[in-house]
Amino acid sequence: MGLSERKEVVAPRTASSEQLEQEEERRKLRRLQIMMNMVMSVIGQDPGLTVEEAAELAANAKRAALAMFPDKEFAYDILYKPRLQRLMAERFHLQ
């Protein structure tokens, strides 16, 4: 039997629980990035948005982020909080 005639049977690969967890983690991270980009776009671009509404958007975004990643408040505070504060200061001329 030649190589062209021989067919190999390959068992389907099953994803390990670790791989599934990593995939879910990547999905949640991407969802968080999209959410934060949307919040920042609304704060930066909506002409009718008040400072109170913007602050509420930022607070809700933090709550949603911590619901996805409960043990990552410190990471949120060093990654997203300064960006939101800077955007709010620029947009609403805050000190």
Backbone as a chain_set.jsonl record, in Angstrom:
{"seq": "MGLSERKEVVAPRTASSEQLEQEEERRKLRRLQIMMNMVMSVIGQDPGLTVEEAAELAANAKRAALAMFPDKEFAYDILYKPRLQRLMAERFHLQ", "coords": {"N": [[0.846, -1.165, 0.0], [0.676, 2.114, -0.976], [1.798, 5.452, -0.078], [-0.071, 7.311, -0.974], [-2.387, 5.893, -0.963], [-2.886, 5.174, 1.611], [-4.78, 5.974, 4.399], [-4.915, 8.012, 7.161], [-6.262, 7.735, 10.346], [-7.423, 10.167, 12.317], [-7.932, 11.097, 15.525], [-10.46, 13.218, 16.804], [-9.552, 16.334, 18.221], [-9.852, 17.196, 21.552], [-10.683, 19.898, 23.519], [-8.947, 20.927, 26.367], [-9.895, 21.583, 29.774], [-8.433, 23.681, 30.706], [-7.695, 25.016, 28.367], [-10.223, 25.823, 27.535], [-10.91, 27.553, 29.602], [-8.966, 29.539, 29.229], [-9.742, 30.49, 26.731], [-12.273, 31.518, 27.356], [-11.504, 33.514, 29.13], [-10.081, 35.206, 27.362], [-12.213, 35.974, 25.737], [-13.811, 37.382, 27.564], [-12.042, 39.463, 28.214], [-11.836, 40.767, 25.748], [-14.48, 41.587, 25.444], [-14.627, 43.381, 27.594], [-12.749, 45.313, 26.738], [-14.042, 46.303, 24.432], [-16.378, 47.325, 25.59], [-15.3, 49.35, 27.267], [-14.105, 50.998, 25.359], [-16.399, 51.874, 24.027], [-17.751, 53.274, 26.068], [-15.892, 55.301, 26.562], [-15.927, 56.555, 24.086], [-18.551, 57.548, 23.978], [-18.514, 59.314, 26.171], [-16.559, 61.09, 25.283], [-17.635, 62.089, 22.883], [-20.417, 62.624, 22.822], [-22.438, 65.336, 22.502], [-24.508, 66.257, 24.126], [-24.181, 65.206, 26.622], [-24.066, 65.302, 30.114], [-21.889, 66.182, 32.876], [-22.565, 64.714, 35.11], [-23.966, 62.544, 34.013], [-21.906, 61.413, 32.545], [-20.181, 60.667, 34.61], [-21.78, 58.761, 35.804], [-21.9, 56.859, 33.748], [-19.199, 56.053, 33.747], [-19.014, 54.956, 36.329], [-20.84, 52.852, 36.12], [-19.558, 51.363, 34.162], [-17.298, 50.532, 35.55], [-18.507, 48.924, 37.51], [-19.558, 46.894, 35.846], [-17.181, 45.879, 34.755], [-15.948, 44.86, 37.059], [-17.789, 42.943, 37.694], [-17.337, 41.114, 35.698], [-14.656, 40.52, 36.169], [-14.037, 39.902, 39.135], [-11.886, 39.983, 41.022], [-10.093, 41.887, 40.183], [-9.878, 44.638, 40.734], [-7.778, 46.39, 41.347], [-6.25, 46.27, 39.0], [-8.1, 47.41, 37.224], [-8.209, 49.973, 38.323], [-5.646, 50.956, 37.76], [-5.475, 50.776, 35.02], [-7.865, 51.638, 33.586], [-9.221, 53.639, 35.092], [-7.523, 56.027, 35.264], [-7.566, 56.781, 32.539], [-10.279, 57.321, 32.09], [-10.631, 59.403, 33.94], [-8.892, 61.348, 32.886], [-10.081, 61.787, 30.373], [-12.598, 62.764, 31.187], [-11.768, 65.109, 32.468], [-10.672, 66.55, 30.329], [-12.861, 66.731, 28.609], [-14.884, 68.029, 30.087], [-13.594, 70.161, 31.182], [-12.401, 69.964, 33.758], [-10.631, 70.107, 36.898]], "CA": [[0.0, 0.0, 0.0], [1.486, 3.314, -1.109], [1.437, 6.573, 0.782], [-1.261, 7.987, -1.464], [-3.548, 5.053, -0.701], [-3.069, 5.002, 3.053], [-5.502, 7.06, 5.072], [-4.712, 7.992, 8.605], [-7.42, 8.09, 11.156], [-6.991, 11.117, 13.343], [-8.988, 11.315, 16.518], [-10.714, 14.654, 16.989], [-8.909, 16.9, 19.408], [-10.776, 17.774, 22.518], [-10.057, 20.994, 24.257], [-8.866, 20.695, 27.806], [-10.597, 22.599, 30.553], [-7.538, 24.845, 30.781], [-7.842, 25.746, 27.108], [-11.552, 26.453, 27.552], [-10.825, 28.683, 30.531], [-8.186, 30.599, 28.581], [-10.588, 31.058, 25.678], [-13.299, 32.324, 28.022], [-10.803, 34.694, 29.644], [-9.836, 36.086, 26.211], [-13.512, 36.509, 25.325], [-14.209, 38.396, 28.544], [-11.15, 40.609, 28.053], [-12.241, 41.476, 24.525], [-15.756, 42.238, 25.766], [-14.296, 44.518, 28.449], [-12.118, 46.341, 25.904], [-15.078, 46.911, 23.587], [-17.245, 48.118, 26.463], [-14.602, 50.554, 27.709], [-13.977, 51.871, 24.187], [-17.704, 52.494, 23.775], [-17.995, 54.252, 27.131], [-15.013, 56.442, 26.334], [-16.414, 57.249, 22.891], [-19.75, 58.307, 24.347], [-18.1, 60.439, 27.02], [-15.786, 62.044, 24.491], [-18.258, 62.594, 21.67], [-21.834, 62.989, 22.924], [-22.488, 66.757, 22.86], [-25.526, 66.546, 25.129], [-23.882, 64.474, 27.848], [-23.675, 66.137, 31.259], [-20.809, 65.613, 33.677], [-23.181, 63.716, 35.985], [-24.235, 61.366, 33.201], [-20.608, 60.812, 32.222], [-19.703, 60.014, 35.834], [-22.601, 57.566, 35.978], [-21.403, 55.894, 32.758], [-17.915, 55.54, 34.231], [-19.28, 54.103, 37.493], [-21.473, 51.625, 35.626], [-18.528, 50.592, 33.461], [-16.48, 49.89, 36.577], [-19.3, 47.831, 38.083], [-19.615, 45.817, 34.861], [-15.84, 45.286, 34.668], [-15.704, 44.073, 38.263], [-18.662, 41.77, 37.634], [-16.644, 40.153, 34.828], [-13.371, 40.178, 36.796], [-14.241, 40.361, 40.518], [-10.662, 40.152, 41.803], [-9.163, 42.721, 39.416], [-10.143, 46.06, 40.938], [-6.516, 47.12, 41.26], [-5.92, 46.38, 37.573], [-9.016, 48.4, 36.656], [-7.825, 51.293, 38.828], [-4.427, 51.471, 37.129], [-5.609, 50.791, 33.557], [-8.995, 52.382, 33.024], [-9.603, 54.814, 35.883], [-6.82, 57.24, 34.813], [-8.042, 57.162, 31.204], [-11.597, 57.945, 32.241], [-10.445, 60.686, 34.622], [-8.276, 62.279, 31.93], [-11.11, 62.103, 29.392], [-13.598, 63.627, 31.844], [-11.141, 66.416, 32.705], [-10.567, 67.227, 29.035], [-14.192, 66.96, 28.027], [-15.685, 68.942, 30.906], [-12.678, 71.192, 31.702], [-12.306, 69.787, 35.201], [-9.29, 70.094, 37.468]], "C": [[0.894, 1.232, 0.0], [1.0, 4.419, -0.184], [0.154, 7.255, 0.327], [-2.529, 7.192, -1.174], [-3.861, 4.936, 0.784], [-3.758, 6.223, 3.655], [-5.28, 6.921, 6.56], [-5.991, 8.402, 9.297], [-6.906, 8.966, 12.285], [-8.167, 11.339, 14.28], [-9.216, 12.816, 16.671], [-10.089, 15.141, 18.288], [-9.979, 17.475, 20.315], [-10.023, 18.821, 23.321], [-10.054, 20.664, 25.746], [-9.607, 21.807, 28.53], [-9.743, 23.857, 30.683], [-7.64, 25.691, 29.512], [-9.183, 26.475, 27.047], [-11.564, 27.669, 28.465], [-10.059, 29.847, 29.912], [-8.997, 31.275, 27.487], [-11.667, 31.962, 26.272], [-12.693, 33.615, 28.581], [-10.526, 35.694, 28.517], [-11.131, 36.744, 25.741], [-13.968, 37.626, 26.27], [-13.338, 39.647, 28.438], [-11.537, 41.438, 26.832], [-13.544, 42.227, 24.758], [-15.52, 43.484, 26.626], [-13.677, 45.649, 27.628], [-13.148, 47.057, 25.034], [-15.974, 47.815, 24.417], [-16.562, 49.428, 26.869], [-14.39, 51.519, 26.541], [-15.29, 52.586, 23.886], [-18.014, 53.573, 24.81], [-17.151, 55.498, 26.898], [-15.434, 57.229, 25.097], [-17.626, 58.097, 23.213], [-19.362, 59.513, 25.185], [-17.393, 61.507, 26.19], [-16.548, 62.716, 23.371], [-19.708, 63.032, 21.789], [-21.956, 64.443, 23.379], [-23.509, 67.084, 23.949], [-25.289, 65.887, 26.47], [-23.455, 65.438, 28.949], [-22.548, 65.444, 32.022], [-21.361, 64.539, 34.613], [-23.462, 62.423, 35.223], [-22.939, 60.643, 32.838], [-20.044, 60.074, 33.434], [-20.49, 58.73, 36.094], [-22.191, 56.471, 34.987], [-20.106, 55.245, 33.24], [-18.12, 54.596, 35.418], [-19.92, 52.783, 37.064], [-20.479, 50.743, 34.885], [-17.635, 49.862, 34.469], [-17.231, 48.719, 37.206], [-19.345, 46.631, 37.131], [-18.266, 45.11, 34.75], [-15.562, 44.395, 35.875], [-16.635, 42.874, 38.351], [-18.024, 40.69, 36.761], [-15.373, 39.627, 35.472], [-13.394, 40.653, 38.251], [-12.961, 40.668, 41.289], [-9.656, 41.094, 41.15], [-9.412, 44.219, 39.576], [-8.87, 46.892, 40.83], [-6.119, 47.324, 39.801], [-6.818, 47.42, 36.894], [-8.559, 49.811, 37.048], [-6.548, 51.83, 38.181], [-4.541, 51.539, 35.603], [-6.683, 51.756, 33.062], [-9.364, 53.648, 33.793], [-8.852, 56.077, 35.439], [-7.276, 57.718, 33.429], [-9.378, 57.877, 31.291], [-11.479, 59.316, 32.919], [-9.875, 61.732, 33.675], [-9.3, 62.721, 30.88], [-12.16, 63.04, 29.971], [-13.023, 65.035, 32.06], [-11.055, 67.204, 31.409], [-11.93, 67.632, 28.507], [-14.962, 68.043, 28.772], [-14.85, 70.027, 31.573], [-12.63, 71.17, 33.222], [-10.856, 69.835, 35.635], [-9.085, 68.829, 38.241]], "O": [[1.761, 1.382, 0.861], [-0.073, 4.325, 0.412], [-0.625, 7.727, 1.155], [-3.623, 7.755, -1.144], [-4.992, 4.628, 1.159], [-3.346, 7.361, 3.43], [-5.439, 5.844, 7.136], [-6.698, 9.31, 8.86], [-6.07, 8.557, 13.091], [-9.257, 11.724, 13.856], [-8.262, 13.594, 16.667], [-10.101, 14.451, 19.308], [-10.897, 18.161, 19.864], [-8.879, 18.627, 23.733], [-11.045, 20.182, 26.296], [-9.905, 22.85, 27.948], [-10.271, 24.966, 30.762], [-7.668, 26.92, 29.572], [-9.263, 27.606, 26.567], [-12.159, 28.695, 28.136], [-10.456, 31.003, 30.054], [-8.946, 32.496, 27.336], [-11.937, 33.043, 25.749], [-13.308, 34.679, 28.507], [-10.715, 36.896, 28.698], [-11.146, 37.924, 25.39], [-14.447, 38.673, 25.832], [-13.839, 40.765, 28.558], [-11.559, 42.667, 26.889], [-13.697, 43.368, 24.321], [-16.145, 44.521, 26.404], [-14.04, 46.812, 27.802], [-13.123, 48.282, 24.917], [-16.296, 48.93, 24.008], [-17.179, 50.492, 26.818], [-14.487, 52.733, 26.72], [-15.293, 53.765, 23.531], [-18.485, 54.656, 24.463], [-17.641, 56.62, 27.024], [-15.305, 58.453, 25.073], [-17.722, 59.241, 22.769], [-19.836, 60.621, 24.931], [-17.617, 62.701, 26.39], [-16.166, 63.803, 22.935], [-20.19, 63.759, 20.92], [-21.616, 64.759, 24.519], [-23.374, 68.103, 24.626], [-26.122, 66.001, 27.369], [-22.589, 66.288, 28.74], [-22.294, 64.255, 31.826], [-20.68, 63.548, 34.876], [-23.219, 61.331, 35.737], [-22.884, 59.413, 32.827], [-19.493, 58.981, 33.298], [-19.929, 57.734, 36.551], [-22.142, 55.295, 35.345], [-19.942, 54.029, 33.147], [-17.471, 53.553, 35.5], [-19.577, 51.723, 37.588], [-20.547, 49.517, 34.97], [-17.264, 48.708, 34.255], [-16.659, 47.649, 37.411], [-19.189, 45.488, 37.56], [-18.212, 43.883, 34.66], [-15.006, 43.306, 35.733], [-16.309, 41.887, 39.011], [-18.153, 39.499, 37.043], [-15.043, 38.448, 35.346], [-12.828, 41.7, 38.564], [-12.97, 41.553, 42.144], [-8.484, 41.099, 41.527], [-9.178, 44.986, 38.642], [-8.895, 47.989, 40.272], [-5.702, 48.415, 39.412], [-6.345, 48.216, 36.082], [-8.525, 50.719, 36.218], [-6.387, 53.045, 38.065], [-3.793, 52.275, 34.96], [-6.415, 52.598, 32.206], [-9.781, 54.634, 33.186], [-9.486, 57.116, 35.253], [-7.36, 58.921, 33.182], [-9.588, 58.907, 30.65], [-12.145, 60.271, 32.52], [-10.327, 62.877, 33.665], [-9.371, 63.903, 30.542], [-12.565, 64.002, 29.318], [-13.717, 66.03, 31.856], [-11.335, 68.403, 31.394], [-12.117, 68.747, 28.019], [-15.619, 68.879, 28.152], [-15.35, 70.742, 32.442], [-12.792, 72.193, 33.886], [-9.952, 69.627, 34.826], [-8.012, 68.618, 38.807]]}, "num_chains": 1, "name": "protein.A"}
